[in-house]
Amino acid sequence: MALGAILIVTAIGMVELASLKGLYKIDRVECGIALGVTVAILLAGVVPGIILGLLLSLTTVLVEVSRPRDAVLRRLRSDGKFHDCLEDEEAESVPGVLVYRLYAPLIFANARHVVNRLRALVDEAEPPVKWLVIDAQAIHDMDVTAAQRFVELHRELVARGVDVKIADAPRPFREELAKVGLSEEIGGADFYVSVKQATQAFEREVVSSDEESGVAPQA
């Protein structure tokens, strides 16, 4: 008993509490994994603790991949560009335009989540969405399964009167769209160099439509 107590006290003394506090401030999930592994090593030994750490880390990666971060972008009044703005920043949305950014590759593991997320954002938007602009700069890869789901979403939204535009698309993303025939279906005119350029095109279209219908442009 005495020897066991000595070993436990010694092991606890080896735990760097300052490092754990710093890790907790940076990433609570990683801190939880570190604590779990530490406890497992103390109770079950080094090998079980390492195995637990690997399983917890793998689970965390899978969750992050299947539920990637995203954002609805707004136009910052200070520079007129679209950003992932904080609530207290002076930013505005363009009525009728939903600007969406995905911070991850679009793959089979997250395709269903992303498609459902886009569908929900379009459904909940007020006023109704006329253009969905996807800021694709972070989508550096897309597999066949995800491409097929994207095609299905595109056709669904077009049938509902929502135009889908792609902004700042990297070459791998464009190549995958071309493989499934969506590049031709969307059309070259619906690809834009930037989100700002896409929204300006939408605003010009609105002004032109108003002029044709005899509606005075808003000041």
MIDOSE-1310 file (N, C-alpha, C; in nm, 2 decimals, decimal comma, always signed):
residues 219
malg	+0,08/-0,12/+0,00/+0,00/+0,00/+0,00/+0,09/+0,13/+0,00; +0,19/+0,12/+0,09/+0,27/+0,24/+0,10/+0,35/+0,27/-0,03; +0,40/+0,16/-0,09/+0,47/+0,17/-0,22/+0,38/+0,23/-0,33; +0,25/+0,17/-0,33/+0,16/+0,22/-0,43/+0,13/+0,37/-0,41
aili	+0,11/+0,41/-0,29/+0,08/+0,55/-0,26/+0,20/+0,64/-0,30; +0,32/+0,59/-0,28/+0,44/+0,67/-0,32/+0,45/+0,69/-0,47; +0,42/+0,58/-0,54/+0,42/+0,58/-0,69/+0,31/+0,68/-0,74; +0,19/+0,68/-0,68/+0,09/+0,77/-0,73/+0,12/+0,91/-0,71
vtai	+0,18/+0,94/-0,59/+0,22/+1,08/-0,55/+0,33/+1,12/-0,65; +0,42/+1,03/-0,68/+0,53/+1,07/-0,77/+0,48/+1,10/-0,91; +0,38/+1,01/-0,95/+0,33/+1,03/-1,09/+0,25/+1,16/-1,10; +0,17/+1,19/-0,99/+0,10/+1,32/-0,99/+0,19/+1,44/-0,99
gmve	+0,30/+1,43/-0,92/+0,40/+1,53/-0,92/+0,46/+1,56/-1,06; +0,46/+1,46/-1,14/+0,52/+1,47/-1,28/+0,42/+1,54/-1,38; +0,29/+1,55/-1,34/+0,20/+1,62/-1,42/+0,22/+1,77/-1,42; +0,24/+1,83/-1,53/+0,27/+1,98/-1,54/+0,13/+2,05/-1,55
lasl	+0,09/+2,10/-1,43/-0,04/+2,17/-1,42/-0,04/+2,30/-1,50; +0,07/+2,37/-1,51/+0,08/+2,49/-1,58/+0,05/+2,47/-1,73; +0,11/+2,36/-1,78/+0,09/+2,32/-1,92/-0,05/+2,29/-1,95; -0,12/+2,21/-1,86/-0,26/+2,18/-1,87/-0,34/+2,30/-1,87
kgly	-0,31/+2,40/-1,79/-0,39/+2,52/-1,78/-0,38/+2,60/-1,91; -0,26/+2,60/-1,97/-0,24/+2,67/-2,09/-0,31/+2,60/-2,21; -0,31/+2,47/-2,20/-0,38/+2,39/-2,31/-0,53/+2,41/-2,30; -0,58/+2,42/-2,17/-0,72/+2,44/-2,15/-0,77/+2,57/-2,21
kidr	-0,69/+2,67/-2,20/-0,72/+2,80/-2,26/-0,72/+2,80/-2,41; -0,63/+2,72/-2,47/-0,62/+2,71/-2,61/-0,72/+2,62/-2,68; -0,73/+2,50/-2,62/-0,82/+2,40/-2,68/-0,87/+2,30/-2,57; -1,00/+2,32/-2,53/-1,05/+2,24/-2,42/-1,06/+2,09/-2,45
vecg	-1,09/+2,06/-2,58/-1,10/+1,92/-2,62/-0,97/+1,85/-2,60; -0,86/+1,92/-2,65/-0,72/+1,86/-2,64/-0,69/+1,85/-2,49; -0,73/+1,94/-2,41/-0,70/+1,93/-2,27/-0,77/+1,81/-2,21; -0,89/+1,79/-2,25/-0,97/+1,68/-2,20/-0,90/+1,55/-2,24
ialg	-0,85/+1,54/-2,36/-0,78/+1,42/-2,41/-0,66/+1,40/-2,32; -0,58/+1,50/-2,30/-0,46/+1,49/-2,22/-0,49/+1,44/-2,08; -0,59/+1,50/-2,02/-0,63/+1,45/-1,88/-0,68/+1,31/-1,88; -0,75/+1,27/-1,98/-0,80/+1,13/-1,99/-0,69/+1,03/-2,01
vtva	-0,59/+1,07/-2,09/-0,47/+0,98/-2,11/-0,39/+0,97/-1,98; -0,38/+1,08/-1,92/-0,30/+1,08/-1,79/-0,36/+0,99/-1,69; -0,49/+1,00/-1,67/-0,57/+0,92/-1,58/-0,56/+0,77/-1,62; -0,57/+0,74/-1,75/-0,56/+0,61/-1,79/-0,42/+0,55/-1,76
illa	-0,32/+0,62/-1,78/-0,18/+0,58/-1,76/-0,17/+0,55/-1,61; -0,22/+0,64/-1,52/-0,21/+0,62/-1,38/-0,28/+0,49/-1,33; -0,40/+0,47/-1,39/-0,48/+0,36/-1,34/-0,45/+0,23/-1,41; -0,42/+0,23/-1,54/-0,41/+0,11/-1,62/-0,28/+0,08/-1,68
gvvp	-0,19/+0,18/-1,68/-0,06/+0,16/-1,74/-0,03/+0,24/-1,86; +0,09/+0,24/-1,91/+0,13/+0,32/-2,02/+0,07/+0,28/-2,15; +0,07/+0,15/-2,18/+0,02/+0,10/-2,31/-0,13/+0,13/-2,32; -0,22/+0,09/-2,22/-0,36/+0,13/-2,23/-0,38/+0,28/-2,25
giil	-0,30/+0,36/-2,18/-0,32/+0,50/-2,19/-0,29/+0,55/-2,32; -0,18/+0,50/-2,39/-0,15/+0,54/-2,52/-0,26/+0,50/-2,62; -0,31/+0,38/-2,60/-0,42/+0,33/-2,69/-0,54/+0,42/-2,68; -0,57/+0,46/-2,55/-0,69/+0,55/-2,53/-0,66/+0,68/-2,60
glll	-0,54/+0,73/-2,59/-0,51/+0,86/-2,65/-0,53/+0,86/-2,80; -0,48/+0,75/-2,86/-0,50/+0,73/-3,01/-0,65/+0,73/-3,05; -0,73/+0,65/-2,97/-0,87/+0,64/-3,00/-0,94/+0,78/-2,98; -0,91/+0,85/-2,88/-0,97/+0,98/-2,85/-0,93/+1,08/-2,96
sltt	-0,80/+1,07/-3,00/-0,76/+1,17/-3,11/-0,82/+1,14/-3,24; -0,83/+1,01/-3,27/-0,90/+0,97/-3,40/-1,05/+1,01/-3,40; -1,11/+0,99/-3,29/-1,25/+1,03/-3,28/-1,27/+1,18/-3,29; -1,18/+1,25/-3,24/-1,18/+1,40/-3,25/-1,17/+1,44/-3,39
vlve	-1,07/+1,38/-3,46/-1,05/+1,41/-3,60/-1,17/+1,38/-3,69; -1,23/+1,26/-3,66/-1,35/+1,23/-3,74/-1,46/+1,32/-3,72; -1,48/+1,37/-3,60/-1,59/+1,46/-3,57/-1,56/+1,60/-3,64; -1,44/+1,64/-3,63/-1,40/+1,77/-3,70/-1,42/+1,76/-3,85
vsrp	-1,39/+1,65/-3,91/-1,40/+1,63/-4,05/-1,55/+1,62/-4,09; -1,63/+1,55/-4,01/-1,77/+1,53/-4,05/-1,85/+1,66/-4,02; -1,81/+1,74/-3,93/-1,88/+1,86/-3,89/-1,78/+1,98/-3,90; -1,74/+2,02/-4,02/-1,64/+2,12/-4,04/-1,70/+2,26/-4,00
rdav	-1,61/+2,35/-3,98/-1,64/+2,49/-3,95/-1,69/+2,55/-4,08; -1,78/+2,65/-4,07/-1,82/+2,72/-4,18/-1,87/+2,86/-4,13; -1,91/+2,94/-4,23/-1,95/+3,08/-4,19/-2,04/+3,14/-4,30; -2,13/+3,22/-4,26/-2,20/+3,31/-4,35/-2,13/+3,45/-4,35
lrrl	-2,08/+3,48/-4,46/-2,00/+3,61/-4,47/-2,09/+3,73/-4,48; -2,03/+3,84/-4,42/-2,10/+3,97/-4,44/-2,00/+4,07/-4,49; -2,05/+4,18/-4,54/-1,97/+4,28/-4,60/-1,93/+4,38/-4,49; -1,80/+4,40/-4,47/-1,74/+4,49/-4,37/-1,75/+4,63/-4,43
rsdg	-1,81/+4,72/-4,36/-1,83/+4,86/-4,41/-1,70/+4,93/-4,43; -1,60/+4,89/-4,35/-1,48/+4,97/-4,36/-1,40/+4,95/-4,49; -1,41/+4,83/-4,55/-1,34/+4,80/-4,67/-1,42/+4,75/-4,79; -1,55/+4,72/-4,76/-1,64/+4,67/-4,86/-1,62/+4,53/-4,90
kfhd	-1,53/+4,46/-4,83/-1,51/+4,32/-4,86/-1,58/+4,23/-4,77; -1,60/+4,10/-4,81/-1,67/+4,00/-4,73/-1,58/+3,92/-4,64; -1,62/+3,92/-4,51/-1,54/+3,85/-4,41/-1,63/+3,77/-4,32; -1,57/+3,68/-4,24/-1,64/+3,60/-4,14/-1,64/+3,70/-4,02
cled	-1,73/+3,78/-4,01/-1,73/+3,90/-3,91/-1,79/+3,85/-3,77; -1,73/+3,92/-3,67/-1,79/+3,91/-3,54/-1,92/+3,98/-3,53; -2,00/+3,95/-3,43/-2,13/+4,01/-3,41/-2,12/+4,16/-3,39; -2,01/+4,21/-3,32/-2,00/+4,35/-3,29/-1,93/+4,43/-3,39
eeae	-1,89/+4,37/-3,50/-1,83/+4,44/-3,61/-1,94/+4,51/-3,70; -1,90/+4,62/-3,76/-1,99/+4,69/-3,84/-1,99/+4,63/-3,98; -2,09/+4,54/-4,00/-2,10/+4,47/-4,13/-2,24/+4,45/-4,17; -2,26/+4,42/-4,30/-2,40/+4,41/-4,35/-2,41/+4,30/-4,45
svpg	-2,53/+4,25/-4,46/-2,56/+4,15/-4,56/-2,62/+4,21/-4,68; -2,60/+4,15/-4,80/-2,67/+4,20/-4,92/-2,80/+4,13/-4,93; -2,92/+4,21/-4,92/-3,05/+4,15/-4,93/-3,06/+4,06/-5,06; -3,10/+3,94/-5,04/-3,12/+3,85/-5,15/-3,00/+3,76/-5,18
vlvy	-2,89/+3,78/-5,11/-2,77/+3,71/-5,14/-2,72/+3,64/-5,01; -2,69/+3,51/-5,02/-2,64/+3,44/-4,91/-2,49/+3,40/-4,95; -2,40/+3,44/-4,87/-2,26/+3,42/-4,90/-2,21/+3,31/-4,79; -2,17/+3,20/-4,84/-2,13/+3,09/-4,75/-1,98/+3,05/-4,78
rlya	-1,91/+3,02/-4,67/-1,78/+2,98/-4,68/-1,76/+2,85/-4,59; -1,70/+2,75/-4,65/-1,67/+2,62/-4,58/-1,52/+2,62/-4,56; -1,48/+2,60/-4,43/-1,34/+2,59/-4,40/-1,28/+2,45/-4,40; -1,30/+2,38/-4,51/-1,26/+2,24/-4,51/-1,28/+2,19/-4,66
plif	-1,21/+2,08/-4,69/-1,24/+2,01/-4,82/-1,38/+1,95/-4,81; -1,44/+1,94/-4,93/-1,58/+1,88/-4,93/-1,56/+1,73/-4,97; -1,58/+1,64/-4,88/-1,56/+1,50/-4,90/-1,68/+1,42/-4,85; -1,68/+1,29/-4,88/-1,80/+1,21/-4,84/-1,83/+1,21/-4,70
anar	-1,73/+1,23/-4,61/-1,76/+1,23/-4,46/-1,84/+1,35/-4,42; -1,83/+1,46/-4,49/-1,91/+1,58/-4,45/-2,01/+1,64/-4,55; -2,02/+1,57/-4,67/-2,10/+1,62/-4,77/-2,25/+1,63/-4,73; -2,30/+1,53/-4,66/-2,44/+1,54/-4,62/-2,46/+1,65/-4,52
hvvn	-2,37/+1,67/-4,43/-2,38/+1,78/-4,33/-2,38/+1,91/-4,40; -2,29/+1,93/-4,49/-2,27/+2,06/-4,56/-2,40/+2,09/-4,65; -2,44/+1,99/-4,72/-2,56/+2,01/-4,81/-2,68/+2,05/-4,72; -2,70/+1,98/-4,61/-2,82/+2,01/-4,52/-2,80/+2,14/-4,46
rlra	-2,68/+2,18/-4,43/-2,65/+2,31/-4,37/-2,69/+2,42/-4,47; -2,65/+2,41/-4,60/-2,68/+2,51/-4,70/-2,83/+2,51/-4,72; -2,90/+2,40/-4,73/-3,04/+2,39/-4,75/-3,11/+2,47/-4,63; -3,07/+2,45/-4,51/-3,13/+2,51/-4,39/-3,11/+2,66/-4,40
lvde	-2,99/+2,71/-4,44/-2,96/+2,85/-4,44/-3,04/+2,92/-4,55; -3,06/+2,85/-4,66/-3,15/+2,91/-4,77/-3,29/+2,92/-4,72; -3,34/+2,81/-4,65/-3,48/+2,81/-4,60/-3,51/+2,92/-4,50; -3,41/+2,95/-4,41/-3,43/+3,04/-4,30/-3,40/+3,18/-4,34
aepp	-3,34/+3,21/-4,45/-3,30/+3,34/-4,49/-3,42/+3,44/-4,51; -3,40/+3,56/-4,46/-3,50/+3,67/-4,48/-3,42/+3,79/-4,52; -3,46/+3,86/-4,63/-3,55/+3,82/-4,74/-3,51/+3,69/-4,81; -3,60/+3,63/-4,89/-3,56/+3,50/-4,96/-3,43/+3,52/-5,04
vkwl	-3,36/+3,41/-5,05/-3,23/+3,41/-5,12/-3,26/+3,40/-5,27; -3,19/+3,49/-5,35/-3,20/+3,48/-5,49/-3,07/+3,42/-5,55; -2,96/+3,46/-5,48/-2,83/+3,41/-5,52/-2,76/+3,34/-5,40; -2,71/+3,22/-5,41/-2,63/+3,16/-5,32/-2,48/+3,17/-5,37
vida	-2,40/+3,24/-5,30/-2,26/+3,26/-5,34/-2,17/+3,17/-5,25; -2,10/+3,08/-5,31/-2,02/+2,99/-5,23/-1,87/+3,04/-5,24; -1,82/+3,08/-5,13/-1,68/+3,12/-5,13/-1,60/+2,99/-5,12; -1,54/+2,95/-5,23/-1,48/+2,81/-5,23/-1,33/+2,81/-5,21
qaih	-1,27/+2,92/-5,16/-1,12/+2,93/-5,16/-1,06/+2,83/-5,07; -1,14/+2,78/-4,96/-1,08/+2,68/-4,87/-1,12/+2,54/-4,91; -1,20/+2,52/-5,02/-1,23/+2,39/-5,06/-1,13/+2,34/-5,16; -1,02/+2,29/-5,11/-0,90/+2,26/-5,20/-0,92/+2,11/-5,25
dmdv	-1,02/+2,04/-5,21/-1,04/+1,91/-5,26/-1,19/+1,87/-5,25; -1,23/+1,79/-5,34/-1,37/+1,74/-5,34/-1,38/+1,60/-5,40; -1,43/+1,50/-5,33/-1,43/+1,37/-5,39/-1,56/+1,35/-5,47; -1,58/+1,23/-5,53/-1,69/+1,21/-5,62/-1,82/+1,21/-5,55
taaq	-1,83/+1,15/-5,43/-1,95/+1,14/-5,35/-2,00/+1,28/-5,32; -1,91/+1,37/-5,27/-1,94/+1,50/-5,24/-1,99/+1,58/-5,36; -1,92/+1,56/-5,48/-1,95/+1,63/-5,60/-2,10/+1,59/-5,64; -2,13/+1,46/-5,63/-2,27/+1,42/-5,67/-2,37/+1,49/-5,58
rfve	-2,34/+1,50/-5,45/-2,44/+1,56/-5,36/-2,45/+1,71/-5,39; -2,34/+1,77/-5,43/-2,34/+1,91/-5,47/-2,42/+1,93/-5,60; -2,41/+1,84/-5,69/-2,49/+1,85/-5,81/-2,64/+1,84/-5,78; -2,68/+1,75/-5,69/-2,82/+1,74/-5,65/-2,87/+1,87/-5,58
lhre	-2,78/+1,92/-5,50/-2,82/+2,05/-5,43/-2,84/+2,16/-5,53; -2,75/+2,17/-5,62/-2,75/+2,28/-5,73/-2,88/+2,27/-5,80; -2,92/+2,15/-5,85/-3,04/+2,13/-5,93/-3,17/+2,16/-5,84; -3,16/+2,13/-5,72/-3,27/+2,15/-5,63/-3,29/+2,30/-5,61
lvar	-3,18/+2,37/-5,59/-3,19/+2,52/-5,56/-3,23/+2,59/-5,69; -3,18/+2,55/-5,80/-3,22/+2,62/-5,93/-3,37/+2,60/-5,95; -3,42/+2,48/-5,92/-3,56/+2,46/-5,94/-3,65/+2,55/-5,85; -3,59/+2,59/-5,74/-3,66/+2,68/-5,64/-3,64/+2,83/-5,68
gvdv	-3,56/+2,85/-5,78/-3,54/+2,99/-5,82/-3,42/+3,06/-5,76; -3,33/+2,97/-5,70/-3,20/+3,02/-5,64/-3,09/+3,00/-5,73; -3,02/+3,10/-5,77/-2,90/+3,09/-5,86/-2,78/+3,06/-5,77; -2,70/+2,96/-5,81/-2,58/+2,92/-5,74/-2,46/+2,97/-5,81
kiad	-2,38/+3,05/-5,74/-2,26/+3,11/-5,79/-2,14/+3,06/-5,71; -2,02/+3,05/-5,78/-1,90/+3,00/-5,72/-1,80/+3,11/-5,72; -1,74/+3,15/-5,61/-1,64/+3,25/-5,60/-1,50/+3,20/-5,55; -1,40/+3,25/-5,62/-1,26/+3,22/-5,57/-1,24/+3,07/-5,56
aprp	-1,28/+2,99/-5,66/-1,26/+2,85/-5,66/-1,12/+2,80/-5,70; -1,06/+2,72/-5,61/-0,92/+2,67/-5,65/-0,94/+2,57/-5,76; -0,83/+2,54/-5,83/-0,83/+2,45/-5,95/-0,88/+2,31/-5,92; -0,83/+2,25/-5,81/-0,89/+2,11/-5,78/-1,04/+2,10/-5,76
free	-1,10/+2,21/-5,71/-1,24/+2,21/-5,69/-1,31/+2,23/-5,83; -1,25/+2,31/-5,91/-1,31/+2,33/-6,05/-1,30/+2,21/-6,13; -1,18/+2,14/-6,12/-1,16/+2,01/-6,19/-1,26/+1,91/-6,15; -1,29/+1,90/-6,02/-1,39/+1,79/-5,98/-1,53/+1,83/-6,03
lakv	-1,56/+1,96/-6,03/-1,69/+2,00/-6,08/-1,70/+1,96/-6,23; -1,59/+1,98/-6,30/-1,59/+1,95/-6,45/-1,61/+1,80/-6,47; -1,55/+1,72/-6,38/-1,56/+1,57/-6,40/-1,71/+1,52/-6,39; -1,79/+1,59/-6,30/-1,93/+1,55/-6,29/-2,02/+1,63/-6,38
glse	-1,96/+1,71/-6,46/-2,04/+1,79/-6,56/-2,11/+1,91/-6,50; -2,07/+1,95/-6,38/-2,14/+2,06/-6,32/-2,09/+2,20/-6,37; -1,96/+2,20/-6,41/-1,91/+2,32/-6,47/-1,99/+2,38/-6,58; -2,02/+2,28/-6,67/-2,10/+2,32/-6,79/-2,24/+2,36/-6,75
eigg	-2,30/+2,29/-6,65/-2,43/+2,31/-6,60/-2,45/+2,45/-6,54; -2,34/+2,48/-6,45/-2,35/+2,61/-6,39/-2,32/+2,72/-6,49; -2,22/+2,70/-6,58/-2,18/+2,80/-6,68/-2,07/+2,89/-6,63; -1,98/+2,92/-6,72/-1,87/+3,00/-6,69/-1,90/+3,14/-6,63
adfy	-2,02/+3,19/-6,67/-2,06/+3,32/-6,62/-2,09/+3,32/-6,47; -2,11/+3,20/-6,41/-2,14/+3,19/-6,27/-2,02/+3,16/-6,18; -1,91/+3,17/-6,24/-1,78/+3,16/-6,16/-1,72/+3,30/-6,15; -1,69/+3,34/-6,03/-1,64/+3,47/-6,01/-1,50/+3,47/-5,94
vsvk	-1,42/+3,57/-5,96/-1,29/+3,58/-5,90/-1,30/+3,60/-5,75; -1,40/+3,67/-5,71/-1,41/+3,70/-5,57/-1,56/+3,71/-5,53; -1,58/+3,70/-5,40/-1,72/+3,72/-5,35/-1,77/+3,86/-5,38; -1,68/+3,96/-5,36/-1,71/+4,10/-5,39/-1,76/+4,12/-5,53
qatq	-1,69/+4,06/-5,63/-1,73/+4,07/-5,77/-1,86/+4,00/-5,79; -1,89/+3,89/-5,73/-2,02/+3,82/-5,74/-2,13/+3,91/-5,69; -2,12/+3,97/-5,57/-2,23/+4,05/-5,51/-2,25/+4,18/-5,59; -2,14/+4,23/-5,65/-2,16/+4,35/-5,73/-2,24/+4,32/-5,86
afer	-2,21/+4,20/-5,91/-2,29/+4,15/-6,03/-2,44/+4,14/-5,99; -2,46/+4,09/-5,87/-2,60/+4,07/-5,83/-2,67/+4,21/-5,81; -2,60/+4,30/-5,75/-2,65/+4,44/-5,73/-2,68/+4,51/-5,86; -2,59/+4,49/-5,96/-2,62/+4,54/-6,09/-2,74/+4,48/-6,16
evvs	-2,76/+4,35/-6,14/-2,87/+4,28/-6,19/-3,00/+4,34/-6,13; -3,00/+4,36/-6,00/-3,12/+4,41/-5,93/-3,15/+4,55/-5,98; -3,05/+4,64/-6,00/-3,07/+4,77/-6,05/-3,13/+4,77/-6,19; -3,07/+4,68/-6,27/-3,12/+4,67/-6,41/-3,27/+4,62/-6,41
sdee	-3,30/+4,53/-6,32/-3,44/+4,48/-6,32/-3,53/+4,58/-6,27; -3,49/+4,66/-6,17/-3,57/+4,77/-6,12/-3,60/+4,88/-6,23; -3,50/+4,91/-6,31/-3,51/+5,01/-6,41/-3,61/+4,96/-6,52; -3,60/+4,83/-6,55/-3,69/+4,77/-6,65/-3,83/+4,77/-6,61
sgva	-3,85/+4,75/-6,48/-3,99/+4,75/-6,42/-4,04/+4,88/-6,38; -3,95/+4,99/-6,39/-4,00/+5,12/-6,36/-3,99/+5,16/-6,21; -3,91/+5,07/-6,13/-3,90/+5,10/-5,99/-3,78/+5,19/-5,97; -3,79/+5,29/-5,89/-3,69/+5,38/-5,87/-3,58/+5,32/-5,78
pqa	-3,45/+5,33/-5,81/-3,35/+5,27/-5,73/-3,34/+5,33/-5,59; -3,31/+5,24/-5,49/-3,30/+5,29/-5,36/-3,18/+5,37/-5,34; -3,19/+5,48/-5,26/-3,08/+5,56/-5,23/-2,98/+5,50/-5,14
